[in-house]
Amino acid sequence: MLKISTDRFSQGLPDPQDAPVVCECDGCGGEIYEHSLVWVLDDDAILHPDTDCLKDYIDPMTMTIEEAMASD
């Protein structure tokens, strides 16, 4: 006799890494999979929704307020 499970969680969630790779993150170079959430910047850069990827992409400089005002 064939037993069918009606439990909707019996198979578990699909592994997101089984999804096809559609592009690479412009910040870290990592794979971005189909249906992933991403940030898109004005210059069409596509990034993981992660602050580290954003920091890697824009490469901000840290300085004192006096140094920042003097460079204007």
N, C-alpha and C positions, 0 to 999 in steps of 0.2 A: 504494500500500500504506500502511495506517495504522500508524504507529509509536507504541506505547504505552510510556511510561516507567514502570518499576517502582521507580525511585528514590524513596523516600518523602520525600526532601528536595527534589525537583525543583520543587515549587510554593512552597517557602519557608513560613515561619510566617505565620499570619494576623496582620494589623496590628491590635493591640489597640484602636486608635482607630477602627476600623471597627465596633466593638461599640457597641450603643446606650448612650446616657447614661441612667443610672438615678437619679442625684441629684447634688447639689453638696456639696462639702466644707464643713463648718461652720467650719473654720479659715481656709481661703484662698479659698473660693468657687469653686474649680476644679471641672471636671467629673469625676465618678466613673463609670466605665464598667462595664457588666455583667461579672461574674466577677472584678472587681478585689478585691484584699485591702484591708481597711479596719480602722481602730480604731473601736470603739463604746464610748462613755463611759456612765456610769451614767445621765446625763440624756438618753440616746438620741441624743447628738450622734454624727455619722458623720464621720470624718476620714480623709484619706489616711494611709497608714502612713509618715509622714514627721515627724521631730522638729520641723521648722519649722511644719508645720500644727498640731501639738499646742501648741507655744509660742504661736502666733497665737491659738489658741482659749482657752487658759487665762490668757493675758496675765500671766505671772509678774512680780513685782517683784524687783529686786536691791537688797539692802541689807546692811549689816554684821550680824553676829550680835547685837551689842549693840542695834542698832535693832530687830531682829526680836523679841528678848526683851522690850524695853521696850513694844512694841505689844500684848503679850498681856494 
